[in-house]
């Protein structure tokens, strides 16, 4: 059985993507450690009833989605 070779540049592209994702995770972690209120933005809902807490990070999700969309749009160029 013969193996079909991967298209040229695929491994390089995957490597670049992994590096960028790793740097993004590190940057988000550093921002949180420095006091960025990620997860506690106005518009994030916390509902407490008795012994149950429901947390809905609506604005945080929107901000992260916007930032990641911009980053990946710039990487596609």
Rosetta blueprint (number, residue, H / E / L):
1 X L
2 X L
3 X L
4 X L
5 X L
6 X L
7 X L
8 X L
9 X L
10 X H
11 X H
12 X H
13 X H
14 X H
15 X H
16 X H
17 X H
18 X H
19 X H
20 X H
21 X H
22 X H
23 X H
24 X H
25 X H
26 X H
27 X H
28 X H
29 X H
30 X H
31 X H
32 X H
33 X H
34 X L
35 X L
36 X L
37 X L
38 X L
39 X L
40 X L
41 X L
42 X L
43 X L
44 X L
45 X E
46 X E
47 X E
48 X E
49 X E
50 X L
51 X L
52 X E
53 X E
54 X E
55 X E
56 X E
57 X L
58 X H
59 X H
60 X H
61 X H
62 X H
63 X H
64 X H
65 X H
66 X H
67 X H
68 X H
69 X H
70 X H
71 X H
72 X H
73 X H
74 X H
75 X H
76 X H
77 X L
